Every structure is written in structure tokens, then in C-alpha cells.
């Protein structure tokens, strides 16, 4: 085995090992999304289910892809793994290009930001209502307020504003208090929202959610570009090694 072949096998091994780690992360993310799909749909819309299934499916495909790539890189003289690796890589590359085109089309023809704002406004408006669907909305808002450390749609005073939190103010008559999820983590306890002069988060959740989505979308885009380039590199090296 020449020096060039050894280097290609090493690169193939390292890149497939990285993709194996990435696939595990994707499977974990997809599983988490599907477990919390009801709450996430209340904020981000129906596309959340598809996102979770895609993460899970791509993660499982990458696991198989990584195993065949590692096999082809480690076992000299075994071409079947490399051939299977090339075949799966080809499918994944075509899928990645098709997915990118669809994502670009969806982004260009649908105002994602306005859809997100509409879902957030509806969720705050219905907060505290009865029924399984409304309970999911309530859990979603509590989850967002606790984890993003925010309170209300635009500001904490929204919890006394009937036009923003209609059910909370008008139906439940709780304009004088906050949900417990608004309480600052330093004073967090059951029933803390009922206390006078309780320390709550001041920033609104709508802007926090938009910032969170914007920040993570850029990070995810960067990771996906890096993975795509690794796939192309693996594809080229696998073809070269399969001919040796």
C-alpha cells in the first residue's frame, strides 16, 4: 500500500468517524423533537414533525454510511464496503442537494418570521385555557419562558394585558399575577407568580425565540456545509480506493 493510499484511507477513516458522531447527535436531536413535538408545534408550526423525522432518518442513514466507510478504510482489499459506501454517499449527496433546493424555495415563498410571530401570539393568547390542545400550548409557553429566561410575548407586563394574554386576564382573572415560569431562577418555586413584587424575567419571548432560531439556523447551516464537503471528499476517495 503506497503512501498516497494510506493517507486517503486515514482521511476516509477520520471523516467517517466524525460523521458517525454527527449522526448520533442528529438521532438525539430528532428523538428529542419527536418527544416534545406537541409543545414545539404550538410555537414553530406543523413543520416540526417533518424536521424531527428528517433528523432521525438522516442520522440513521449516516450511521450505516459511517460503518461502511470505516469498514472500507480499515479493511484493505475489501471492496464491497467501499462500493456500498459510494452508493449510499451518492444517495445522500443527491438528497442534500434536493433538500437545499426545497429549503431555499420554502424560505423564498413563505414568510417564516411572520408565521413564527403569529404562532407565538396565538400561544400567549390561549395560555391557561382548558383542553388537551390548550394544555400543550400552556406547557410550550412555560418551557420557552423557563429555558429562554423571558416573560410575556413582548414584555412581562403582557400578563396583565388582555389583548395579548386574553385567557389569562379575562377568563382566569389572573391579571395581578404571573405564571410560575416567569419567575427568575433565583426565586423559582411553586406558586411564586402569585407573590407580590416577585422577581420575574423582563424580556419578552417573541424576540428571544427569533434570536434563538436565527442564531441556531446559522450554526446548523455551517455544520451542514462542513458535513457536505466531508461527504464529497469521502465520495472521491472511496471511488479512488475502490479501483485499487
N, C-alpha and C positions, 0 to 999 in steps of 0.2 A: 504494500500500500504506500503510494507516494505521499510526499509532504502535503501537496495540494488537496488530495483526497482526505487525508487525516484532518486537515483544517476544516474542510467542508462538513465532515462528519461531526466534528466538535461544535461547529456553528449550528448545525441541524439539531444536535442534542440540546444545546443551551436554549435555542429559540423554542423548541417544543416543550422544554421544562418550564419556561416562562409562560407559554400558552396553557400548560396544564394548571399552573397556579391561577391564571386568569380565568380559566373555565370553572374552577372551584368557586372563585369569587362570584362569577355570573350565576352559577347554580344557587348559591346562597342568597344573592340579591333577588333572583326570580322567585325562590321559595318564600322569602320574606314578603315580597309584593303580593303573592297569591294568598298568603295567610292573612294579610291586612287589606285585601282587595276592597272590601266594603267601605272601610274608612277612607282609603285613598281615592276611590271613585267619587266620594262626596266632594272632594276638593279638586281633583285633577281630571275628572270625567271618565267616560267609558273606555278610553284607550289604555287605561292602567292594566286591565286584564290581558290585553294583547301584549303589552310590554312585558308583563311577568312571564307569560307563556314563551315569548321570544327569547328572553334571558335564559330561561330554563332549557329550552330546546337547543339554542346555540351553545350553551355551556356543556350539555351532554354530547353534542357533536364534536366540540373541541376536545373533550376528554378522549373520545375514540381517536380523533385526529392526532392528538399528542402521543397516545400509546403507540400508534402505528409509526409515527415519526421517530420516537425514541427507539423502537424496535429496529427500524431501518438504519438508524445512526449507530447503534451499538453492535448489531449482529452483522458482521461482514459476510457478504456472499448471499444474504437473504434478500431477494428482490421483491417477494410478494408483499412485504410490509411497505416497501417504498412505493410500489405500484398502487396499493390501496391508499397510501398517504397522498399520492399525487391526485388520485381520483377524488378523494374527499376534499382536498385543498381546492381543486377546480370547482367543485360544487359550492364551497364556502366563499370563494372569490366571486363567483357569479352572483351568489346570494347577497354578498356585501355590496356589490355594485348596484344590484336591483333595489336593495334596501335604501341605499343612499339616494337613489333617484326618487323613490317614493317619499322619503323623508323630506327631500328638497321640495317636491311637488306639494306635499301636505303643508309645509311651512309657508310656501308662497301663496297658497289658496285658502288658508284658514288663519284667522287672527287668533293665535294661541293665547296671547296675553289677555285679550278681551274675554275669551272663553274662560280662562282661569279666574279672572275677576268676577265674572258672572257666577261661577260655581261657588266662589268664596262668599260672595254677597248672599246667595241663596242659603248657604250653610249657616251663616250667622243669623239670618232672618228666621230660620226654622229651629234654632238651637233650643233644646229643652222640651220639644214637642213630644207627644206620646206616639207609640207605634214602633215596630222594629226598624223601619227605614229611617225614622227620625232619630231613634236611639243611636243608629250608626252615624248619623250626621253629628250628633252631640259628642260621641266618642272621638270622631275625627277632629272636631274643633278643640276638644280637650287635649288630644295628642299633639296638635300643632302648637297650642299655647304653651304647653309644658316643655316641649322639645326645642321650639324656636324662641322661647322666652319672650312671648308677646302677649298682648291682651286687647281684645276687640278687633274689629276689622281695620279701622284706621287709627284708633286711639283707645285707651282704656275707658274713656267716657262713653264709648258706644254702648256699654252695658246699661246705660240709663237713657239711651236714645231709641225711641220706639220705631223710628224709620229704618234703623239698622238691625236691631235685635227685637223685632216685633213680639215674638212669642215669649221671650224672657221678660220684657217690660209689660206688655199688655195682658197676655194670658196668665202668666205665672205671678205677675205683680212683684217682681224682684228687682225693680229699678234702683233700690237702695243698697244692693249688694252685687258681688262679683261671683262668677263660677270659681271653684277652688283652683282650677287650672291656671287662673290669672295670678294667683299668689306667688310672690317671689320665693325662690327656692330656699331662702334663708328663714322663711316663716311658714313653710309649707306644712299643712296638717289638714285633717278632715274638718270641714266647716269654717276654714279660715276666711273664706269670701264673705261670710256674714258679719265678721268683726268690723268695728268702726276703725277708721284710719289704718287699715291693714296695708302693708307694703305690697303693691302689685307692679307687674311689668307695665311700662308706659307706652312702648312702641306698638303700633298696630301690626296685625298679622299679614295683611294683604301684601304690603311692601316686603315684609320678611320672606314670605313664600316666593314672591317674584325674584328676589335677590338669591334665594336658595336655589331655585330652579335654574336661574341664569348662571350662577357660579358652577353648579354641578354639570350643566349641559356642556359648558366649555371644557371642563375636566374630562368628561366622558368622551367628547369629540376627540380630544388629544390622545386619549388611551386607544380609542378605536382606530385612529390613523396609524399609531405605532404598531398595533396588532396587525393591521392590513399590510403594512410594509414588511413585518416579520413573515407573514403568510406568503407574500411574493418571493421573499428571499428563500424560504423553505421550498417553495414550488420549483424555483430554478435549481437549487442544489439537489433536490430529490430527483429531478429529471436527469441531471448530470450523473449522479451516483447510480441511478438505475441502469445506465448504459455501460457502466464499467464492469 
